[in-house]
Amino acid sequence: QQQQQQQPQQKELRGVIRGVAVWTNARMLPCWSGTIEDWWGEKQTLPAWRRRLDVFPPHLESSYLTREEGRELYRQGLMSPWADNFATESGTDPNFYANVPYSLPDSRLYK
């Protein structure tokens, strides 16, 4: 009976370690943000890394994406009618993924 009481409590704590909420999978700021050459010129008043943090504020959970979410946002942003604006505002190089030979499958698909 004690095990049955412990089971639901463990489910509630999923994603929490020692009282601190954690993600259950790897997340990061999109790696393609800030890669456009216009952001790296000497005439820029703000450094590219700082502009990147304006686009993806580090204190917001929504700024951190999985690899798949980052690629999907990149794809949707550059396929939208506002692709030029997306690239300029997010500092995205449209050729960022051009030299990536392949993509690793989701870890859930590993055998």
Solvent accessible surface area in square Angstrom, and as a share of the most:
residue,aa,sasa,rsa
1,Q,167,0.74
2,Q,132,0.59
3,Q,153,0.68
4,Q,136,0.61
5,Q,121,0.54
6,Q,85,0.38
7,Q,99,0.44
8,P,72,0.45
9,Q,106,0.47
10,Q,111,0.50
11,K,147,0.62
12,E,137,0.61
13,L,95,0.47
14,R,193,0.70
15,G,19,0.18
16,V,51,0.29
17,I,109,0.56
18,R,233,0.85
19,G,69,0.66
20,V,95,0.55
21,A,84,0.65
22,V,63,0.36
23,W,107,0.37
24,T,99,0.58
25,N,79,0.40
26,A,93,0.72
27,R,75,0.27
28,M,87,0.39
29,L,27,0.14
30,P,4,0.02
31,C,57,0.34
32,W,1,0.00
33,S,3,0.02
34,G,5,0.05
35,T,46,0.27
36,I,30,0.15
37,E,152,0.68
38,D,102,0.53
39,W,9,0.03
40,W,162,0.57
41,G,37,0.35
42,E,181,0.81
43,K,194,0.82
44,Q,72,0.32
45,T,136,0.79
46,L,80,0.40
47,P,64,0.40
48,A,3,0.02
49,W,157,0.55
50,R,94,0.34
51,R,61,0.22
52,R,62,0.22
53,L,50,0.25
54,D,77,0.40
55,V,53,0.31
56,F,22,0.09
57,P,32,0.20
58,P,64,0.40
59,H,148,0.66
60,L,81,0.40
61,E,125,0.56
62,S,88,0.57
63,S,4,0.02
64,Y,49,0.19
65,L,26,0.13
66,T,15,0.09
67,R,114,0.42
68,E,84,0.38
69,E,71,0.32
70,G,6,0.06
71,R,74,0.27
72,E,66,0.30
73,L,65,0.32
74,Y,21,0.08
75,R,115,0.42
76,Q,99,0.44
77,G,8,0.08
78,L,42,0.21
79,M,137,0.61
80,S,32,0.21
81,P,119,0.75
82,W,175,0.61
83,A,24,0.18
84,D,124,0.64
85,N,85,0.44
86,F,40,0.17
87,A,10,0.08
88,T,77,0.45
89,E,108,0.49
90,S,6,0.04
91,G,0,0.00
92,T,0,0.00
93,D,43,0.22
94,P,78,0.49
95,N,105,0.54
96,F,64,0.26
97,Y,47,0.18
98,A,72,0.56
99,N,143,0.73
100,V,62,0.36
101,P,115,0.72
102,Y,150,0.57
103,S,60,0.38
104,L,90,0.45
105,P,70,0.44
106,D,37,0.19
107,S,79,0.51
108,R,202,0.74
109,L,129,0.64
110,Y,127,0.48
111,K,244,1.03
